[in-house]
Amino acid sequence: MNKIVLLICLFTLAKAEPNWEKVRSETVELFRQYLRIDTSNPPGDVRRAAKWFGDIFANEGIPYETFTVQEDPRRMHVLAELPGMNHELKPLLLLNHMDVVPVDKDFWSEKPFDGELKHDIVYGRGALDMKSLGIMDLMAMVQLHREGWRPERTIKFLAVADEEILGPLGASWMIKNHWDKLDPEWVWDEGGIGSKDSFPGATAFAIAVAQKKSFWVEMVVEGKSGHGMRPYKDHANEVLIKALSKIISWNTPVEVNPVMDEMFNRLGEKIGGGKGFVMENLDNGLVRYFAGGAVAGTSVSTNAMLRNTVSLTILESGYKTNIIPEKATATLDIRLLPHVEPDDFLDDLKYVVNDNRVQFITKRKPENRYVSDWNTDFFHILQDELQREKPDAVVMPFMTIGGTDSQFFQAKGVNTYGLLPVMVNEADIQSIHGIDERISVDNLMMGVRIVYHTIKRSCGPNE
Ligand SMILES: [Zn+2]
C-alpha cells in the first residue's frame, strides 16, 4: 500500500460513521424488548432487566459485572466497561436506572409494558424515564466496541435499581460498596431534556448541573385536651393553624442562583427584545425587584426554580368529634436552592412563625450542595454535539426541582450532568410518570448519535 492510499484509508477510518439505518432497526428492537420487562417500583424487581443487559454485554464481548444486593436480592446493578488505554484519566460514567414508576393501566390508550410501536412512536412506561437513555448508552457502547475503537479514557455503563424511590439500595449502594469501581471524572445521568416549548421563547436543551434539596420538617404543638362543648383559647389545633397560616402566606424571596443566572442569560440572549433583556439581567437587584415576581409567576415550575418553597403536605390531629386534642402535627416538604443551608432556612421559618409553642423536628436533611461545573471538556463537547443536531437550540445549564441519583455523585464532588438528549414538547414531558409515556424513533436515534459522538470525542484519542 502506498502512502497516499494509506492516508485515504486512515482518513476514512477516522471519519467512518456507523451505518445508522442498520443501527436503527436494532436499537428499536432492543428498546422494545427492554420496555416489555416490567420493572415497576414498587416492587422494584429489576432482576430480569439486569440479566437482559448482562446477556447483551456477554454476546458482544464487553466486560461486565452484576451486583446483587443481599438485603433484597430483587435489587441488582449492572456495570460494564470499555477499558481506556490511559489509566491516569478517570472514567466517564453513563448512569441509568432500570426501575420505573408504576402505571394506572386504565388511563393508558396503549399497553404500558408491550413496547408498542405505532407511526414511528414507541409507547411504554420508561420510554422517557429512563429506559431510552439506557438504550442510547448501550447502543453507543456496543457500536464503538464493534468498530474496534480503543478509548483513551475508560467508559463505564452503570444500570441501577431503585432510583424511583431514591433508596439506600440503589445508586447510593453502589457508591457505598463499590466506589473503587466507579470513581468517575464525569457522570452522564438523567435530569434535563430538550424541549420545544417548555422554556420561554426558545427551543432549548437543559443540562442539569444542580438540583433543589428536599428538606422535610415536622411541626408539633402540644397542649391540654378538653371537651368540645367548652371551647378555650390556645389549644394545639389553634396554635398550629395560626403558625401554618403565617407560613402559607410567606412569600420567600426570588433568588437567582448562578445556574439560573446562566440559564436566563443564554435564553435572554437568544430571545432578545425586552423580554430577553429582563432575562439577561435578572441577577440585577433592580430588575429582579420589578420583574422577578412576574418571571417567577410564569409557571409553578419556574417559580420553584427561583425560590425556596414550602409545601404543607400532611396534617394530623384529633380522634373524636367532641374532644379538643392535646397534640397537632403538620409536615412540610421544603425544597431549598442548592446554596441554602437547611439550618439557616429553619431559623427563617421560626422567625416567620414567631411562636415558641411550635416545635420543629427535622425528618430529612439534605447533604448535597454541589453544583457541577459547566466549563468542562465534557460539557463543551456535549453542547457542541447537541448543536450539531439542532443548530437553533439553546444549550444551557439547568437546575432540576426534583431529585435524581445525580445527587449521590454530586455529594462526592463529581461533575454530574443530567440530560436525555431528545427534542420533545411539553405534552411528551407530561407523560413522564404520567399516561401514554412515549418517544419517537427519530428522537431515540438522535440520542444514540449524540451519546456515540460525545463518548468518542470526550474519551477518545484526539482525532
Ligand atoms: Zn428517572
Residues whose N, C-alpha, C, O or C-beta is under 5 A from the ligand:
A	BS01	ZN	D129 M130 E190
